[in-house]
Structures are given as C-alpha cells and as structure tokens.
Amino acid sequence: MKKKLLLGLICVLSLTGCGHVKLANGENAIVEFKDVDAITSDDLYKNLKDSYGREVLVNLIDTKLLNKLYETNDEENNYINQAVKSAKEAAKNMNVDVETYLAYYFGLTSIDSYKDYISLNYKRNLWKNDYAKETVTDKQLKEYYEKEYTGDIEAKHILITVDVASDAETDEKNKAESAAFDKALEVIDKLKAGEKFDDLAKKYSQDKTTASNGGSLGKINVGDYDDDVFSSLKNLKVGEYSTTPVKSAYGYHVLYKVSQDDKKELSEVTDKIKTIIGEEIAAEDGFLAKSLVALREKYNMNITDNELKSSYEKSIGN
C-alpha cells in the first residue's frame, strides 16, 4: 500500500533503525540476491522520492509549521476521536477490520496514522480560516458594516422541521416539505386569529431547545444564525411576525421580532465582521491550497533538494 511505501521512504531518508548491509562500494544494500546486483537504499530512495517525495515532504512541512501555530486542544481531540469512531463504524458495516478500511480508503496502515492525518487536516482548516480573516481589507470591512450589519435583534421562532429520511424518494421528500410548509401556515393562521406566539411555540415548535421558552432565540445578528432567517427578521418591524413561512436548512420558521438595538460602532464589531467575511473567502475554490502556500512563505520555507523543489513549484503553479 501507499502508506507502506511512504514509511519506507522515511526509513530510507533517515537510515536510523532500519536494517541494512554495507556493500563494497559503500552503498547500503536493503535487498540481496544470488548472482544479481543488490537493491540499495539509494535505489529505493530515488524511486520513492520520484513517486511520493513531494507529498510526504509537504505533509511533514505543514505538520511542523501548524504544530508550532496551534496546540492540540480538547476540541481537536474530540474531533479526532469522532473521526476514529466513524471509521470504526464504517469498517464494521463493511464487515472488515478498521485497518483494512483505512488502508483501502486512505492508504494508511494504523489508527495512529489516521489520527495524524485527521489532525493535520484539522489544523490546515484552522489556518485556512485564520489566513482568510487576515486577508479581509478595510474596504470590505466598511462595506459589509454599512450594507449588512445592523443592531442586535431579539427574536423568537417556531420551527417546523421537514421529517423525512435523507435517502427517501423525491416524491416522499416533496410531500414532507409540503406538509411542513402547510403546518407553518397553520401556525400563522392561529397568530392571525389572536393566539399568543409563546403558547404556539410551546405547542408546535420542533426546536426543543427554545420551544419551552416561547421560541426565544435571544439577541442575534448577522452570522449568528441562518442567513435567510436573519434577513427576514431585518425586514420585520418590532412587534411583527412573519406572514409567510421562512425556509432554512432546519425547516420552516415562523418568526417574531421582539426588539432591535441600536447599531454598534464598527470598532466594536470589527473582529466579528472579519470572521464572517473570512468564512466566505475561505469557502472559495482553491483557497485552502493558496493559504498553505502562504503559510510556508510566512516561515521562509526553502527546499534545498533541487528535484523536490522543482516538483513542489510545479504543483503550486510556479
């Protein structure tokens, strides 16, 4: 498997702890034959380097730099453990051991190597988001503040979810969608008839974390909740409820605008707005690769092996 070859490359590169025999010409033999020239560590190194050298090197580089930037914390450990749990469940469903599953899908030979793989990707994404935030310009910041940001809105909602399995047939999904929409309309009709929002939230809302509190979402602003929901709240007057169900990834919402604060000064919300714009930038195609190139440049990376350097530069389009 690929991972075994990569481990072999590391072994050849270090020649520490790897068994080898010194030939008369000074080279290290790793495979010997009768009446046939031995395979040397140089032979293996050359082949592995040509095939996998750049990938292994880049992973080593990023691991070293990202571990300097980000300490592994409980959040990362929980993320890794969940990934391992999912891999074990997937292997069990396929009736294979987890090592076979990891080898087939990831080219890895152990759970420890899978944890390293998950950790590297986790930290790469941390850097991607942080770097995206760094690229936000003052012009972007000001434009977003003027056009999108508003005072905090205190809001309530009644959520009607679309109850259907993700693998259901299209007709079944459409029926569930229509049923949820109609149920939301029914709630709106009850509001029009004079029933209290809090009472309806407790009775109908499928958001169990807010239903018992009259559907209260507290005070929210752009970036705190679903964009379509917040956009609809912005267009409501204080004391109004939505007369059309608002669609989101969660289902259909009936919204109520309780109050709205004055807009905060830009200096008070700069970091939050940078985070929001940064998330949009980070989601752009190819941005992860771009951010990792910037990371390596940040630390003045210099690949001294000419072949690997050329391979790396070609891979990033230089």
SERO-4910 file (N, C-alpha, C, O; in steps of 0.05 Angstrom, whole numbers):
BEGIN
 pado doro    nc1    nc2    nc3   cac1   cac2   cac3    cc1    cc2    cc3    oc1    oc2    oc3
  Met    A     17    -24      0      0      0      0     17     25      0     41     24      6
  Lys    A      4     47     -7     19     72    -10     32     80     16     55     89     16
  Lys    A     18     77     38     29     85     64     54     70     71     73     81     82
  Lys    A     55     44     64     79     28     70    103     39     54    125     40     64
  Leu    A     97     47     30    119     58     13    129     85     25    152     91     25
  Leu    A    110    100     36    117    126     48    133    121     73    152    136     78
  Leu    A    126    101     88    141     94    112    169     85    104    189     91    118
  Gly    A    170     71     82    196     62     72    214     86     64    238     85     69
  Leu    A    201    106     53    216    130     45    228    143     70    251    152     69
  Ile    A    212    145     91    222    158    115    245    142    126    265    153    136
  Cys    A    242    115    125    263     97    135    289    102    120    311    103    131
  Val    A    286    103     93    310    107     76    322    134     80    347    136     81
  Leu    A    305    154     84    315    181     87    332    183    113    353    196    114
  Ser    A    323    170    134    337    172    160    358    151    163    379    156    175
  Leu    A    353    127    153    371    104    156    378     99    185    399     90    192
  Thr    A    358    106    202    362    102    231    342     80    240    318     84    237
  Gly    A    352     59    251    335     37    260    326     19    237    310      1    242
  Cys    A    336     23    213    329      6    190    352    -13    184    375     -4    182
  Gly    A    346    -38    182    368    -57    177    379    -54    149    364    -51    130
  His    A    406    -54    147    419    -52    120    447    -64    122    459    -66    143
  Val    A    457    -71     98    484    -83     96    501    -65     79    492    -56     57
  Lys    A    525    -59     88    543    -41     73    557    -57     51    570    -78     57
  Leu    A    554    -48     26    567    -61      3    596    -51      0    604    -32     14
  Ala    A    611    -64    -17    639    -57    -21    642    -28    -31    662    -15    -25
  Asn    A    622    -19    -47    624      8    -58    614     29    -38    613     53    -45
  Gly    A    606     21    -14    598     40      7    568     44      8    558     57     27
  Glu    A    553     33    -12    524     36    -11    511     17      8    523     -4     15
  Asn    A    487     23     17    473      6     36    454    -12     20    436     -3      6
  Ala    A    458    -38     23    440    -58     10    416    -63     27    419    -69     51
  Ile    A    393    -63     15    369    -69     31    356    -95     21    340   -107     35
  Val    A    362   -103     -4    354   -129    -14    377   -142    -29    390   -129    -46
  Glu    A    384   -167    -22    406   -181    -35    396   -205    -51    376   -217    -44
  Phe    A    411   -213    -72    404   -236    -89    429   -252    -94    452   -243    -89
  Lys    A    425   -276   -104    447   -292   -114    452   -285   -143    433   -287   -159
  Asp    A    476   -277   -150    484   -271   -178    470   -247   -190    470   -244   -214
  Val    A    457   -231   -174    443   -207   -183    451   -184   -165    452   -187   -140
  Asp    A    455   -160   -176    462   -137   -160    441   -131   -139    417   -134   -144
  Ala    A    450   -124   -116    431   -117    -94    416    -92   -100    424    -75   -116
  Ile    A    392    -89    -87    377    -64    -88    387    -48    -64    387    -57    -41
  Thr    A    396    -23    -70    407     -7    -49    387     13    -39    366     18    -51
  Ser    A    394     25    -16    377     46     -5    375     70    -24    354     83    -25
  Asp    A    396     74    -39    395     96    -59    375     90    -81    360    108    -90
  Asp    A    374     64    -90    354     56   -110    326     62   -100    309     73   -113
  Leu    A    321     52    -75    294     55    -64    287     85    -59    265     94    -65
  Tyr    A    306    100    -48    302    128    -43    295    143    -69    276    159    -69
  Lys    A    309    137    -90    304    151   -116    275    145   -125    261    163   -133
  Asn    A    267    120   -125    240    112   -135    218    124   -117    198    134   -127
  Leu    A    222    122    -91    202    132    -72    200    163    -74    179    174    -73
  Lys    A    223    175    -76    224    204    -78    210    214   -103    195    234   -102
  Asp    A    215    201   -125    202    209   -150    171    205   -149    156    222   -159
  Ser    A    162    184   -135    134    178   -135    119    192   -113     97    202   -117
  Tyr    A    131    194    -89    116    204    -66    131    226    -50    121    236    -30
  Gly    A    154    233    -59    171    251    -44    158    278    -38    159    287    -15
  Arg    A    146    290    -58    135    317    -54    112    315    -34    109    332    -16
  Glu    A     94    295    -37     71    293    -19     80    289     10     69    302     28
  Val    A     99    271     14    109    266     41    122    291     53    118    298     76
  Leu    A    138    304     36    153    328     45    133    350     53    137    362     74
  Val    A    113    355     36     94    376     42     79    370     68     74    388     84
  Asn    A     71    345     72     57    338     96     75    342    121     65    351    142
  Leu    A    100    335    118    119    339    141    123    369    146    123    378    169
  Ile    A    125    385    125    128    414    128    104    426    142    106    440    162
  Asp    A     80    419    132     56    431    143     51    422    172     42    437    189
  Thr    A     58    397    178     55    387    205     73    402    224     64    410    246
  Lys    A     98    407    216    117    422    233    107    450    238    108    460    260
  Leu    A     99    464    216     91    492    219     65    495    234     62    513    251
  Leu    A     45    478    228     19    480    241     20    472    270      5    484    287
  Asn    A     37    453    277     40    446    305     53    469    321     49    471    345
  Lys    A     69    485    307     81    509    321     59    530    326     59    544    346
  Leu    A     40    532    307     19    553    308     -4    545    327    -14    561    342
  Tyr    A    -11    519    327    -35    510    341    -29    487    359    -20    466    350
  Glu    A    -33    491    385    -31    468    404    -55    451    401    -78    460    397
  Thr    A    -52    425    404    -74    407    403    -90    410    429    -80    407    451
  Asn    A   -116    416    426   -133    421    449   -156    400    451   -157    382    435
  Asp    A   -173    404    470   -195    385    474   -213    384    449   -223    363    442
  Glu    A   -218    407    437   -235    408    414   -224    391    391   -239    376    378
  Glu    A   -198    394    386   -186    378    365   -186    348    372   -192    331    356
  Asn    A   -180    342    397   -181    313    406   -208    301    402   -211    278    394
  Asn    A   -229    316    409   -256    307    406   -262    302    376   -275    282    369
  Tyr    A   -253    320    359   -257    317    330   -243    292    320   -254    277    304
  Ile    A   -218    288    329   -203    264    320   -217    239    330   -220    219    315
  Asn    A   -225    239    355   -238    215    366   -264    208    352   -271    185    348
  Gln    A   -279    229    344   -304    225    329   -298    213    302   -313    196    292
  Ala    A   -277    223    289   -269    212    263   -261    183    265   -268    166    248
  Val    A   -246    176    286   -238    148    290   -263    131    295   -265    108    284
  Lys    A   -282    141    311   -306    126    317   -322    121    291   -332     99    287
  Ser    A   -324    142    274   -338    139    249   -324    118    231   -338    103    217
  Ala    A   -298    119    230   -283     99    214   -288     71    224   -291     53    207
  Lys    A   -288     67    250   -293     40    261   -321     31    254   -326      8    248
  Glu    A   -340     49    255   -368     42    249   -371     35    219   -385     16    212
  Ala    A   -357     50    202   -358     45    174   -345     18    167   -355      3    151
  Ala    A   -323     12    181   -310    -14    177   -327    -37    186   -329    -58    173
  Lys    A   -341    -33    208   -359    -54    219   -382    -59    199   -389    -82    195
  Asn    A   -393    -37    188   -415    -40    169   -406    -54    143   -422    -67    130
  Met    A   -380    -52    137   -369    -65    113   -359    -94    120   -350   -108    102
  Asn    A   -361   -101    146   -352   -127    155   -322   -131    150   -313   -153    142
  Val    A   -306   -110    155   -277   -112    153   -265    -99    178   -279    -84    192
  Asp    A   -240   -105    184   -227    -92    207   -220    -64    199   -218    -57    176
  Val    A   -216    -47    219   -212    -18    214   -186    -13    199   -185      6    183
  Glu    A   -166    -30    203   -140    -26    189   -144    -30    159   -133    -16    143
  Thr    A   -160    -51    152   -166    -56    124   -181    -32    111   -175    -24     89
  Tyr    A   -200    -22    126   -216      1    117   -198     25    112   -200     39     92
  Leu    A   -180     31    132   -162     54    129   -143     51    106   -136     70     92
  Ala    A   -133     26    103   -114     21     81   -128     25     54   -116     37     35
  Tyr    A   -152     16     51   -166     17     26   -174     46     18   -171     54     -4
  Tyr    A   -185     61     38   -196     87     32   -176    110     36   -179    131     23
  Phe    A   -156    106     52   -138    128     58   -108    121     53    -91    139     55
  Gly    A   -103     96     47    -75     88     43    -59     89     69    -35     93     68
  Leu    A    -72     85     92    -59     85    118    -60     58    131    -77     41    125
  Thr    A    -41     53    148    -38     26    159    -45     23    188    -44      1    199
  Ser    A    -53     45    202    -59     42    230    -77     65    239    -80     85    225
  Ile    A    -90     61    262   -107     83    273    -90    107    280    -98    130    277
  Asp    A    -65    102    290    -48    125    297    -42    142    273    -42    166    275
  Ser    A    -36    129    250    -30    145    226    -55    160    216    -53    181    205
  Tyr    A    -79    148    221   -104    161    214   -108    185    232   -117    206    222
  Lys    A   -102    183    257   -104    205    276    -86    228    267    -94    252    268
  Asp    A    -62    221    258    -43    242    249    -55    256    224    -52    280    221
  Tyr    A    -67    240    206    -79    250    182   -102    269    189   -104    291    177
  Ile    A   -119    262    207   -142    278    215   -132    304    229   -142    326    224
  Ser    A   -111    301    246   -100    324    260    -89    344    240    -93    368    243
  Leu    A    -74    335    220    -62    353    200    -84    368    186    -82    392    182
  Asn    A   -105    354    177   -126    367    162   -142    386    180   -151    408    170
  Tyr    A   -145    379    205   -159    397    224   -144    423    227   -155    445    225
  Lys    A   -117    421    230   -101    445    234    -99    461    208    -97    486    208
  Arg    A    -98    447    185    -98    461    160   -123    479    157   -121    501    147
  Asn    A   -145    468    165   -170    484    164   -170    507    183   -181    528    178
  Leu    A   -158    504    207   -155    526    225   -139    549    213   -147    572    214
  Trp    A   -117    541    200   -100    561    187   -115    574    164   -114    598    160
  Lys    A   -129    558    148   -144    569    125   -163    591    135   -164    612    122
  Asn    A   -178    586    156   -197    606    166   -183    630    178   -192    653    173
  Asp    A   -161    626    192   -146    648    203   -133    665    181   -134    690    183
  Tyr    A   -122    652    161   -110    667    139   -131    682    124   -126    705    116
  Ala    A   -154    670    119   -175    684    105   -183    710    119   -188    730    107
  Lys    A   -184    708    146   -191    731    162   -170    753    159   -177    777    159
  Glu    A   -145    744    157   -123    764    153   -125    779    127   -116    802    125
  Thr    A   -137    766    107   -138    779     80   -161    799     77   -162    813     57
  Val    A   -178    800     97   -201    819     95   -190    848     95   -175    855    113
  Thr    A   -198    864     75   -188    891     73   -206    911     88   -229    904     95
  Asp    A   -196    934     93   -212    955    107   -236    962     90   -257    968    101
  Lys    A   -233    962     64   -255    969     46   -278    948     49   -301    955     51
  Gln    A   -270    922     49   -290    901     52   -304    903     79   -328    900     81
  Leu    A   -288    909     99   -299    911    127   -319    934    128   -341    930    139
  Lys    A   -313    957    117   -330    980    119   -356    976    102   -378    982    112
  Glu    A   -353    964     79   -376    959     61   -396    939     75   -420    943     74
  Tyr    A   -385    919     87   -402    899    100   -416    912    124   -440    907    128
  Tyr    A   -402    928    139   -414    941    162   -437    959    153   -458    959    166
  Glu    A   -433    974    132   -453    993    123   -477    979    110   -500    988    114
  Lys    A   -473    957     95   -494    945     80   -508    922     95   -532    918     91
  Glu    A   -493    907    111   -504    882    122   -509    883    152   -528    871    163
  Tyr    A   -491    897    166   -493    896    196   -514    914    206   -520    935    194
  Thr    A   -527    906    228   -549    922    240   -547    919    270   -529    906    281
  Gly    A   -566    932    284   -567    928    312   -576    900    319   -591    888    304
  Asp    A   -568    890    342   -577    863    351   -607    862    352   -621    880    361
  Ile    A   -617    839    342   -646    835    341   -654    813    361   -643    791    361
  Glu    A   -673    820    379   -684    800    397   -707    786    382   -725    800    373
  Ala    A   -706    760    380   -725    746    363   -735    720    375   -722    709    393
  Lys    A   -758    712    366   -769    685    372   -776    671    347   -781    683    326
  His    A   -777    645    348   -786    630    325   -801    605    333   -798    594    355
  Ile    A   -816    595    313   -830    569    315   -820    553    292   -824    561    269
  Leu    A   -806    532    297   -794    516    276   -810    491    270   -817    475    288
  Ile    A   -816    487    245   -829    463    235   -809    448    217   -803    458    196
  Thr    A   -800    425    226   -780    411    211   -792    394    189   -816    387    190
  Val    A   -776    388    169   -784    370    147   -776    342    155   -753    335    153
  Asp    A   -796    327    163   -790    300    174   -789    279    152   -810    268    145
  Val    A   -765    274    142   -762    254    120   -733    245    121   -715    260    127
  Ala    A   -729    220    114   -702    208    113   -686    220     90   -698    227     69
  Ser    A   -660    223     94   -643    236     73   -642    219     47   -638    230     26
  Asp    A   -647    192     50   -646    175     27   -674    169     16   -678    150      0
  Ala    A   -694    184     24   -722    180     14   -724    187    -15   -708    202    -26
  Glu    A   -745    176    -28   -751    183    -56   -759    212    -58   -769    224    -39
  Thr    A   -756    223    -82   -763    251    -87   -792    258    -80   -797    278    -67
  Asp    A   -810    240    -88   -839    245    -82   -844    247    -52   -859    263    -42
  Glu    A   -831    229    -37   -834    228     -8   -823    254      5   -835    265     23
  Lys    A   -800    263     -6   -788    288      4   -806    312     -1   -809    329     16
  Asn    A   -817    312    -25   -835    334    -33   -860    335    -15   -869    357     -7
  Lys    A   -871    312     -9   -894    310      8   -888    320     36   -904    335     48
  Ala    A   -865    312     47   -857    321     73   -852    351     74   -859    365     93
  Glu    A   -840    361     53   -834    390     50   -861    406     50   -864    426     64
  Ser    A   -880    396     35   -906    409     33   -921    408     59   -934    427     67
  Ala    A   -919    385     73   -932    382     99   -921    402    120   -936    414    135
  Ala    A   -894    405    120   -882    424    138   -890    453    132   -896    468    150
  Phe    A   -891    459    107   -899    486     99   -928    492    107   -934    513    118
  Asp    A   -945    473    102   -974    476    110   -977    478    140   -994    494    149
  Lys    A   -961    463    155   -963    465    185   -954    493    194   -966    504    213
  Ala    A   -934    504    181   -925    531    188   -946    552    181   -951    571    196
  Leu    A   -960    548    158   -982    566    151  -1005    564    172  -1017    584    178
  Glu    A  -1009    540    182  -1030    536    202  -1023    552    227  -1041    564    240
  Val    A   -998    552    235   -989    567    258   -994    597    253  -1003    611    271
  Ile    A   -987    606    229   -991    635    222  -1020    642    224  -1027    664    234
  Asp    A  -1037    625    214  -1066    630    216  -1076    632    245  -1093    649    251
  Lys    A  -1064    617    263  -1071    618    291  -1062    645    303  -1075    656    320
  Leu    A  -1039    654    294  -1029    680    303  -1048    702    294  -1054    721    309
  Lys    A  -1056    700    269  -1075    720    258  -1102    720    273  -1115    740    276
  Ala    A  -1109    696    284  -1134    694    299  -1131    703    327  -1150    704    343
  Gly    A  -1107    712    335  -1103    724    361  -1089    706    382  -1086    715    405
  Glu    A  -1081    682    375  -1067    665    394  -1039    676    399  -1027    688    382
  Lys    A  -1029    670    423  -1003    681    431   -980    665    419   -981    641    418
  Phe    A   -959    680    412   -936    668    399   -923    648    418   -916    626    409
  Asp    A   -919    655    443   -906    638    462   -920    611    465   -908    590    467
  Asp    A   -947    613    467   -963    589    470   -960    571    446   -958    546    449
  Leu    A   -961    583    422   -958    567    398   -931    554    395   -928    532    385
  Ala    A   -910    569    404   -883    558    403   -881    533    421   -869    513    413
  Lys    A   -892    535    445   -891    512    463   -906    488    452   -898    465    457
  Lys    A   -927    493    437   -944    472    426   -933    460    400   -934    436    396
  Tyr    A   -923    477    382   -917    468    355   -887    467    348   -879    451    331
  Ser    A   -871    484    361   -843    486    352   -828    460    357   -830    447    378
  Gln    A   -812    452    337   -796    427    339   -767    433    346   -750    416    345
  Asp    A   -762    458    353   -736    466    364   -738    463    394   -747    481    408
  Lys    A   -731    440    404   -735    434    432   -719    451    451   -726    453    475
  Thr    A   -698    463    442   -681    480    459   -694    507    464   -687    520    484
  Thr    A   -713    516    447   -725    542    450   -755    541    455   -767    560    465
  Ala    A   -768    519    448   -797    517    450   -808    523    477   -827    538    480
  Ser    A   -795    512    498   -805    516    525   -803    545    535   -816    553    554
  Asn    A   -786    560    521   -782    588    528   -796    607    508   -787    629    503
  Gly    A   -818    597    496   -833    613    477   -820    617    451   -827    636    436
  Gly    A   -800    600    444   -786    602    419   -764    623    418   -755    630    397
  Ser    A   -755    632    442   -735    654    443   -708    646    432   -696    626    440
  Leu    A   -698    662    413   -671    659    402   -652    678    415   -628    677    409
  Gly    A   -662    694    434   -645    714    446   -638    736    426   -654    741    407
  Lys    A   -617    750    431   -608    771    413   -588    760    393   -568    748    401
  Ile    A   -593    764    368   -576    754    347   -569    776    327   -583    796    325
  Asn    A   -549    770    311   -541    789    289   -531    772    266   -531    748    267
  Val    A   -524    786    245   -515    772    222   -491    753    229   -473    761    243
  Gly    A   -492    728    219   -471    709    225   -477    692    249   -463    672    253
  Asp    A   -498    698    264   -504    683    288   -524    660    283   -525    640    297
  Tyr    A   -539    663    261   -560    643    255   -562    641    225   -546    654    210
  Asp    A   -581    626    215   -584    622    186   -588    650    173   -603    667    183
  Asp    A   -575    654    150   -575    680    136   -603    687    127   -611    711    130
  Asp    A   -619    668    117   -646    674    107   -664    682    130   -681    700    127
  Val    A   -661    669    153   -676    675    176   -670    704    186   -688    720    191
  Phe    A   -644    710    188   -637    737    198   -645    759    178   -654    780    186
  Ser    A   -643    753    152   -651    772    132   -681    778    134   -689    801    131
  Ser    A   -697    758    139   -726    762    143   -732    778    168   -750    795    168
  Leu    A   -717    772    189   -721    788    214   -714    817    210   -728    834    221
  Lys    A   -694    823    194   -687    851    189   -710    866    176   -713    890    181
  Asn    A   -725    852    159   -746    865    144   -772    867    160   -791    880    151
  Leu    A   -773    855    184   -797    857    201   -795    882    218   -773    891    226
  Lys    A   -818    894    225   -818    915    245   -820    902    273   -829    880    276
  Val    A   -811    917    293   -812    907    320   -842    902    327   -859    918    322
  Gly    A   -847    878    338   -874    870    345   -888    855    323   -911    847    326
  Glu    A   -875    852    299   -888    837    277   -878    808    276   -857    802    286
  Tyr    A   -895    792    264   -887    764    258   -888    759    228   -902    774    214
  Ser    A   -874    739    219   -873    734    190   -900    721    181   -910    703    194
  Thr    A   -911    732    160   -936    722    150   -933    700    128   -952    689    118
  Thr    A   -907    694    122   -901    673    103   -879    656    116   -860    667    127
  Pro    A   -881    629    116   -860    613    128   -833    618    115   -831    622     91
  Val    A   -812    619    132   -785    625    123   -769    599    122   -767    585    142
  Lys    A   -759    593     98   -745    567     94   -716    570    103   -703    590     97
  Ser    A   -706    550    116   -677    548    122   -669    519    121   -685    501    114
  Ala    A   -644    513    127   -634    486    127   -647    470    149   -647    445    148
  Tyr    A   -659    483    169   -671    469    191   -700    462    186   -711    443    198
  Gly    A   -713    476    168   -741    471    162   -755    498    156   -743    515    142
  Tyr    A   -780    501    166   -795    526    161   -799    540    188   -806    528    208
  His    A   -794    566    187   -795    583    211   -818    603    210   -824    614    189
  Val    A   -832    606    232   -849    629    236   -834    647    255   -827    639    277
  Leu    A   -829    672    247   -811    690    263   -826    712    276   -847    721    267
  Tyr    A   -816    722    298   -827    744    313   -804    762    322   -786    753    335
  Lys    A   -806    788    315   -786    807    322   -794    822    347   -812    837    348
  Val    A   -779    816    369   -786    827    395   -776    855    398   -790    873    406
  Ser    A   -750    860    391   -738    886    394   -713    888    377   -703    867    367
  Gln    A   -702    912    374   -677    915    359   -661    937    372   -671    959    377
  Asp    A   -636    932    378   -618    951    390   -607    970    369   -609    965    345
  Asp    A   -595    992    379   -580   1010    361   -556    995    350   -545    978    363
  Lys    A   -548   1003    327   -524    991    314   -499    999    329   -494   1022    335
  Lys    A   -482    979    334   -457    984    348   -437    998    330   -439    996    305
  Glu    A   -417   1011    342   -396   1023    326   -379   1002    312   -376    979    322
  Leu    A   -368   1009    290   -352    990    274   -329    978    291   -323    954    289
  Ser    A   -317    994    307   -294    985    323   -302    963    343   -285    946    350
  Glu    A   -328    962    350   -337    942    369   -342    915    356   -342    894    369
  Val    A   -347    915    330   -355    891    316   -335    883    294   -341    866    277
  Thr    A   -312    896    293   -293    891    272   -285    862    270   -285    850    249
  Asp    A   -278    850    293   -269    823    293   -290    804    283   -285    785    268
  Lys    A   -315    808    292   -337    791    284   -341    793    254   -345    772    240
  Ile    A   -341    817    243   -346    820    214   -323    808    198   -328    796    177
  Lys    A   -298    811    208   -276    799    194   -279    768    193   -273    756    173
  Thr    A   -289    757    215   -293    728    216   -314    720    195   -311    700    181
  Ile    A   -336    735    193   -357    729    174   -347    730    146   -352    712    130
  Ile    A   -334    752    139   -323    755    112   -302    734    106   -300    723     85
  Gly    A   -285    729    127   -265    708    124   -276    681    118   -264    666    102
  Glu    A   -298    674    130   -311    648    125   -320    646     96   -318    625     83
  Glu    A   -329    668     85   -337    669     57   -313    665     38   -314    651     18
  Ile    A   -291    679     45   -267    677     29   -256    648     31   -247    637     11
  Ala    A   -256    637     55   -244    610     59   -260    589     44   -248    568     37
  Ala    A   -285    594     38   -302    574     24   -297    575     -7   -307    558    -21
  Glu    A   -281    594    -16   -276    596    -45   -259    573    -55   -242    563    -40
  Asp    A   -264    564    -79   -249    541    -91   -219    548    -91   -211    570   -100
  Gly    A   -203    529    -82   -174    532    -84   -162    549    -62   -137    552    -61
  Phe    A   -178    559    -43   -167    577    -23   -150    562     -3   -130    573      7
  Leu    A   -157    537      3   -140    521     22   -112    519     12    -93    524     27
  Ala    A   -109    511    -13    -82    508    -25    -67    535    -24    -43    536    -17
  Lys    A    -81    556    -31    -69    583    -30    -60    591     -2    -38    602      1
  Ser    A    -76    584     18    -69    591     45    -45    576     55    -29    587     70
  Leu    A    -42    551     46    -20    534     55      6    543     42     28    542     54
  Val    A      5    553     17     28    565      5     37    589     21     61    594     25
  Ala    A     17    605     28     24    629     44     36    622     71     53    636     81
  Leu    A     27    600     83     38    591    109     68    585    106     84    593    122
  Arg    A     74    570     85    102    563     81    119    587     75    142    588     83
  Glu    A    108    606     60    123    630     54    127    647     79    147    661     83
  Lys    A    107    646     97    108    661    122    133    654    138    145    670    152
  Tyr    A    141    628    136    164    618    151    189    615    133    208    601    140
  Asn    A    188    629    110    212    629     92    221    601     85    245    596     85
  Met    A    202    583     79    209    556     71    228    556     47    223    569     27
  Asn    A    249    540     49    267    536     27    274    507     24    287    495     41
  Ile    A    265    494      2    270    466     -3    298    465    -17    302    475    -39
  Thr    A    317    452     -3    344    452    -13    350    429    -33    369    431    -48
  Asp    A    332    409    -34    335    388    -55    323    399    -81    299    405    -82
  Asn    A    339    401   -101    330    414   -126    307    399   -140    289    412   -151
  Glu    A    308    372   -139    286    357   -152    260    361   -138    239    365   -150
  Leu    A    261    359   -111    236    363    -96    226    392    -98    202    397    -99
  Lys    A    245    410    -99    238    438   -101    224    443   -128    203    457   -129
  Ser    A    234    432   -149    222    435   -175    194    422   -176    176    434   -187
  Ser    A    192    399   -164    166    385   -163    145    401   -148    122    404   -156
  Tyr    A    154    412   -125    136    429   -109    127    454   -124    104    460   -123
  Glu    A    146    467   -136    139    492   -151    120    487   -173    102    503   -179
  Lys    A    123    464   -187    104    457   -208     76    452   -197     56    459   -209
  Ser    A     76    440   -173     50    433   -161     34    457   -153      9    456   -151
  Ile    A     47    480   -147     33    504   -139     32    524   -162     23    547   -159
  Gly    A     40    515   -186     37    532   -209     59    553   -213     55    572   -228
  Asn    A     82    549   -201    105    567   -205    123    557   -227    143    570   -233
***
